[in-house]
Amino acid sequence: MLALQRQDQTSRAEANVSTNEVLISVVDDDPSVVEGVVSLMESVGHAAVGFRSAEDFLSSSQLGRTACLILDVCMPGMGGLELQRRMTAAADRTPIIFITAHGEGNVSAEALRRGAVAFLRKPFSQESLLEAVRSALAKSVGSRPAQPKLPSALQSASEKHNIER
């Protein structure tokens, strides 16, 4: 029931996003974080949609439209670093901002070395997140293709992950 409810909420949120708007996707297993970050992004004029798992994001219709990804490091199933690796392997250059309650130094170093725009520890300030989003969107401008980027390659990776569980 919860999975259907989450999928229904995601589908409704996706339906409300215009295809011409810059989209910020938020992936975190904590619903209060997803809700709060999506609300913050919308309050400053950005279209935003939330996902409760990396797998939900990969299977969404918003994958190729996302101009900035705000991503939790530790989640059940596929974690944020694994999603970043898969996106990089699929030549997806969507700017990523990591958010985490876990602050292991080597994790943040790896994420940043692999191209993350920022690595923010929870709780983070609204201003620090908004500054990271501004930086990510500046990187995203001009680097986004007109068509979605390799979603089938990423979805294949997601399907493989689901089989391995």
Phi, psi and omega per residue, in radians:
M1 nan -0.799 -3.139
L2 -1.066 -0.725 3.136
A3 -1.096 -0.723 3.107
L4 -1.141 -0.701 3.117
Q5 -1.099 -0.778 3.125
R6 -1.103 -0.762 -3.129
Q7 -1.104 -0.717 3.128
D8 -1.112 -0.729 3.108
Q9 -1.122 -0.723 3.112
T10 -1.121 -0.765 -3.137
S11 -1.084 -0.723 3.109
R12 -1.140 -0.723 3.128
A13 -1.134 -0.733 3.123
E14 -1.099 -0.672 -3.117
A15 -1.152 -0.447 -3.108
N16 -1.487 -0.060 -3.101
V17 -1.649 2.108 3.093
S18 -1.197 2.540 -3.121
T19 -1.238 -0.197 -3.133
N20 -1.677 -0.181 -3.095
E21 -1.438 2.600 2.967
V22 -1.225 2.289 -3.054
L23 -1.968 2.333 3.033
I24 -1.939 2.157 3.096
S25 -1.814 2.426 -3.116
V26 -2.085 2.160 -3.138
V27 -2.131 1.979 3.133
D28 -2.751 2.450 3.138
D29 -1.344 -0.179 3.112
D30 -1.594 1.942 -3.080
P31 -1.052 -0.549 -3.141
S32 -1.205 -0.598 3.086
V33 -1.191 -0.819 3.135
V34 -1.008 -0.862 -3.116
E35 -1.070 -0.796 -3.114
G36 -1.142 -0.755 -3.119
V37 -1.232 -0.722 3.092
V38 -1.059 -0.771 3.125
S39 -1.083 -0.723 3.117
L40 -1.087 -0.805 -3.129
M41 -1.083 -0.753 3.127
E42 -1.156 -0.594 -3.124
S43 -1.161 -0.380 3.098
V44 -1.833 0.252 2.996
G45 1.639 0.145 3.111
H46 -1.648 2.540 2.949
A47 -1.340 2.404 -3.111
A48 -2.543 2.567 3.093
V49 -2.432 2.514 -3.090
G50 -1.948 2.640 3.114
F51 -2.375 2.504 -3.112
R52 -1.591 -0.071 3.115
S53 -2.738 2.777 3.068
A54 -1.092 -0.663 3.139
E55 -1.099 -0.717 3.093
D56 -1.075 -0.733 3.114
F57 -1.094 -0.814 -3.111
L58 -1.087 -0.569 -3.111
S59 -1.581 0.036 -3.088
S60 -1.450 2.845 3.062
S61 -1.411 -0.059 -3.096
Q62 -1.631 -0.094 -3.058
L63 -0.913 -0.900 -3.096
G64 -1.344 -0.213 -3.128
R65 -1.671 -0.225 -3.039
T66 -1.192 2.133 3.126
A67 -1.646 -0.299 3.114
C68 -2.708 2.323 -3.139
L69 -2.008 2.125 3.051
I70 -1.781 2.055 -2.846
L71 -2.314 2.243 3.050
D72 -1.299 2.592 3.128
V73 -1.378 -0.910 -3.035
C74 -1.820 2.012 3.093
M75 -2.485 2.698 3.015
P76 -1.077 2.602 -3.096
G77 1.328 -2.328 -3.126
M78 -1.326 2.210 3.111
G79 -1.494 3.018 -3.099
G80 -1.101 -0.709 3.141
L81 -1.145 -0.648 3.099
E82 -1.159 -0.725 3.088
L83 -1.074 -0.755 3.099
Q84 -1.029 -0.779 3.123
R85 -1.046 -0.774 -3.116
R86 -1.172 -0.684 3.112
M87 -1.142 -0.745 3.110
T88 -1.085 -0.749 3.130
A89 -1.105 -0.498 3.125
A90 -1.609 0.241 3.126
A91 1.070 0.495 3.093
D92 -1.528 2.130 -3.083
R93 -1.852 0.417 3.100
T94 -1.019 2.182 3.107
P95 -1.103 2.364 -3.090
I96 -2.059 2.341 2.990
I97 -1.978 2.060 3.102
F98 -1.539 2.441 3.014
I99 -2.209 2.447 -3.090
T100 -2.759 2.666 2.985
A101 -1.638 -0.152 -3.130
H102 -1.846 2.145 -3.012
G103 -1.963 0.655 3.110
E104 -1.025 2.250 -3.086
G105 -1.036 -0.726 -3.101
N106 -1.225 -0.468 3.091
V107 -1.192 -0.813 3.134
S108 -1.150 -0.688 3.117
A109 -1.081 -0.743 3.119
E110 -1.117 -0.800 -3.132
A111 -1.048 -0.774 -3.128
L112 -1.211 -0.666 3.109
R113 -1.110 -0.581 3.140
R114 -1.456 0.073 3.011
G115 1.908 0.089 3.099
A116 -1.050 2.508 3.130
V117 -1.303 -0.656 -3.097
A118 -2.720 2.788 3.088
F119 -2.353 1.836 -3.057
L120 -1.895 2.347 3.110
R121 -1.626 2.352 3.088
K122 -1.320 2.443 -0.105
P123 -1.377 2.431 3.110
F124 -1.990 2.762 -3.139
S125 -1.403 2.688 3.067
Q126 -1.016 -0.718 -3.097
E127 -1.128 -0.714 3.134
S128 -1.141 -0.648 3.094
L129 -1.199 -0.768 -3.140
L130 -1.113 -0.651 3.086
E131 -1.129 -0.732 3.097
A132 -1.117 -0.692 3.107
V133 -1.131 -0.742 3.093
R134 -1.022 -0.767 3.118
S135 -1.110 -0.763 3.136
A136 -1.113 -0.748 -3.130
L137 -1.187 -0.579 3.064
A138 -1.099 -0.665 3.094
K139 -1.242 -0.565 -3.054
S140 -1.307 -0.543 -3.089
V141 -1.063 2.212 3.104
G142 1.472 -0.226 -3.138
S143 -1.786 0.007 -3.112
R144 -1.617 2.211 3.072
P145 -1.265 2.785 -3.140
A146 -1.172 -0.601 3.136
Q147 -1.742 2.720 3.084
P148 -0.979 2.546 -3.065
K149 -1.597 2.003 2.954
L150 0.686 0.759 -3.106
P151 -1.111 -0.540 -3.114
S152 -1.148 -0.657 3.114
A153 -1.132 -0.718 3.135
L154 -1.231 -0.686 3.137
Q155 -1.177 -0.609 3.064
S156 -1.067 -0.717 3.101
A157 -1.097 -0.693 3.125
S158 -1.137 -0.743 3.120
E159 -1.087 -0.719 3.113
K160 -1.049 -0.753 -3.131
H161 -1.065 -0.751 -3.118
N162 -1.117 -0.628 3.138
I163 -1.193 -0.639 -3.076
E164 -1.256 -0.295 -3.078
R165 -1.096 nan nan
